[in-house]
């Protein structure tokens, strides 16, 4: 892809998200989402491979359907209330349609089927963009309309997403599909706490963006597309392997690391709201995700690949991408837990 094309697509991605995040009219929000979708599709299909073309088609159809549903829900709301204001989504059919459409845009269960397939057909960099930047615009719409959305529906979707994100990742061998199910599970936790406390939602989203960026960047540097590739990543850089291990444990939500903070805060808030059963089920579902993170950790750091021909060749290739972003994101992924009280309160 030429530098001019890349610049146009990246600036369109940024513009689309900013338009959606700063708009108070439903038509402007819809335009921002459409710009986002049309900018990411050439980035997905840039490899000119049948798999990437299929991924781009699936992404386009899903996002177009979700955008049409958002437009339909806002039109229905305008028909009943006479206003196109985003914060005035007061009618029941409109906000149910809107929640379903935004869940489809984010890849929440039960409308999550497109996300693992699209990530598998994309490059690592495009998969990173889809799982991080592309979540900002729909999340901002949820944030703006949260007072009118159904808490029961959001919590049910969140619980389903957390469980399916854990179950779906158990039998995967491709790292991009594992990260897709990880994304579904994390967004499920965010959806659960949305209607209770929005500042925890924002903190959770920021931590999710940091952890996912670190993990994808580590996978890109070590060229690990499958679990088998991860077992030979120590030949490129032992330090990078250690970083990947700590990032995976942080994604799993183990206590000394940053990833523990959002789960801790959400479970605390759910129990304070007397939602004991929901909090218990969310905690149990996180064990499923933790299992496949631990499996990746074990494969990456505690096993040596018996295949010597791969290792002979793999150590010769130096990382082609700059490692500076990893030096910024890694400390935040590992040691940001003590800062949480100052961020929240």
Residue pairs with C-beta under 8 A, 6 or more apart in sequence:
1 9
1 42
1 43
1 46
5 42
9 39
9 40
9 42
9 43
10 39
12 35
12 36
12 38
12 39
13 36
13 39
13 40
13 129
13 133
15 32
15 35
16 32
16 33
16 34
16 35
16 36
16 37
16 39
16 137
17 32
17 36
17 133
17 136
17 137
18 32
19 28
19 29
19 31
19 32
19 35
20 28
20 29
20 32
20 33
20 36
20 137
20 140
20 141
21 32
21 136
21 137
21 140
23 29
23 32
23 86
24 85
24 86
24 87
25 84
25 85
25 86
26 70
26 71
26 74
26 77
26 78
26 84
26 86
27 74
27 84
29 70
29 86
29 141
30 67
30 70
30 71
30 74
32 137
33 63
33 67
33 70
33 105
33 137
33 138
34 67
36 134
36 137
37 59
37 60
37 63
37 64
37 67
40 59
40 126
40 129
40 130
40 134
41 56
41 59
41 60
43 122
43 126
43 129
44 52
44 55
44 56
44 59
44 118
44 121
44 122
44 126
44 130
45 52
45 53
45 55
45 56
46 52
46 123
46 126
47 123
49 121
51 120
51 121
52 121
52 122
52 123
53 121
54 117
54 121
55 117
55 118
55 119
55 120
55 121
55 122
56 121
58 114
58 117
58 118
58 121
59 114
59 118
59 130
62 104
62 114
63 105
65 104
66 101
66 102
66 104
66 105
67 101
67 105
69 97
69 98
69 100
69 101
69 104
70 97
70 98
70 101
70 102
70 141
72 97
73 89
73 93
73 94
73 95
73 97
73 98
73 101
74 84
74 89
74 94
74 98
76 91
76 93
76 94
76 97
77 83
77 88
77 89
77 90
77 91
77 94
78 84
80 90
80 91
80 94
81 88
81 90
81 91
86 141
86 144
86 145
87 144
87 145
87 147
87 148
88 148
89 95
89 98
89 145
89 148
89 149
90 148
95 145
95 148
95 149
95 150
96 150
96 153
98 141
98 145
98 149
99 149
99 150
99 153
99 154
99 157
100 111
102 138
102 141
102 142
103 109
103 111
103 157
103 191
104 111
105 137
105 138
106 135
106 138
106 139
106 187
107 114
107 115
107 180
107 183
107 184
107 187
108 157
108 158
108 160
108 161
108 184
108 187
108 188
108 191
109 157
109 160
109 161
109 163
109 164
109 165
109 184
109 188
110 160
110 164
112 161
112 164
112 184
115 130
115 180
115 183
115 184
116 168
116 172
116 176
116 177
116 180
116 181
118 130
118 180
119 127
119 130
119 131
119 176
119 177
119 179
119 180
120 174
120 176
120 177
120 180
122 130
122 176
124 176
124 216
124 219
124 220
124 225
125 216
125 220
127 176
127 179
127 180
127 216
128 212
128 213
128 216
128 217
128 220
131 179
131 180
131 183
131 212
131 216
132 209
132 212
132 213
135 183
135 187
135 205
135 209
139 190
139 201
139 205
142 149
142 191
142 194
143 194
143 198
143 201
143 202
146 194
146 195
146 198
149 194
149 195
151 195
151 196
154 191
154 192
154 194
154 195
155 191
155 192
155 195
155 275
155 278
157 188
157 191
158 188
158 189
158 190
158 191
158 192
158 193
158 194
158 282
159 188
159 192
159 278
159 281
159 282
159 285
160 188
161 184
161 185
161 187
161 188
161 191
162 185
162 188
162 189
162 192
162 282
162 285
162 286
162 289
163 188
163 281
163 285
163 288
164 181
164 184
164 185
164 188
165 181
165 182
165 183
165 184
165 185
165 186
165 187
165 188
165 285
165 288
165 289
166 181
166 185
166 285
166 286
166 287
166 288
166 289
166 291
166 292
167 288
168 181
168 184
169 177
169 178
169 181
169 182
169 185
169 288
169 289
169 292
170 288
170 291
170 292
172 178
172 181
172 292
173 226
173 227
173 228
174 225
174 226
175 219
175 224
175 225
175 226
175 227
175 229
175 230
175 296
176 225
178 292
178 296
179 212
179 215
179 216
179 219
181 289
181 292
182 212
182 251
182 289
182 293
183 208
183 212
185 285
185 286
185 289
186 204
186 208
186 212
187 208
188 285
189 204
189 262
189 263
189 266
189 282
189 286
190 201
190 204
190 205
190 208
192 266
192 270
192 278
192 282
193 200
193 201
193 204
193 265
193 266
193 269
193 270
194 201
196 269
196 270
196 273
197 269
199 344
200 262
200 265
200 266
200 269
200 344
203 261
203 262
203 265
203 340
203 343
203 344
204 262
204 265
204 266
207 258
207 259
207 261
207 262
207 336
208 262
210 258
210 329
210 332
210 333
210 336
211 247
211 250
211 251
211 258
211 259
211 333
212 251
213 325
213 329
214 243
214 247
214 326
214 329
214 330
214 332
214 333
215 244
215 247
215 248
215 251
217 321
217 325
217 326
217 329
218 224
218 240
218 243
218 244
218 247
218 326
219 225
219 244
220 321
221 236
221 237
221 240
221 319
221 321
221 323
221 326
222 229
222 230
222 233
222 236
222 237
222 240
222 241
222 244
223 229
223 236
223 314
223 317
224 230
224 233
227 295
227 296
227 299
228 305
230 244
230 296
230 299
230 300
231 299
231 300
231 303
231 304
231 305
232 305
232 307
232 310
232 311
232 314
233 240
233 241
233 244
233 300
234 241
234 300
234 301
234 304
235 311
235 314
235 315
236 314
236 315
236 317
236 319
237 319
240 326
241 300
241 301
242 301
243 326
243 330
244 300
244 301
245 297
245 300
245 301
246 257
246 330
246 333
246 334
247 330
247 333
247 334
248 293
248 294
248 296
248 297
248 300
249 257
249 259
249 293
249 294
249 297
250 257
250 258
250 259
250 260
250 333
250 334
251 259
251 289
251 293
252 259
252 286
252 289
252 290
252 293
252 294
253 259
253 260
253 262
253 263
253 286
253 289
253 290
254 260
254 290
255 337
256 337
257 333
257 334
257 335
257 337
258 332
258 333
258 334
258 335
258 336
258 337
259 333
260 337
261 336
261 337
261 340
263 283
263 286
265 340
265 344
266 282
267 279
267 282
267 283
270 276
270 278
270 279
270 282
271 279
305 311
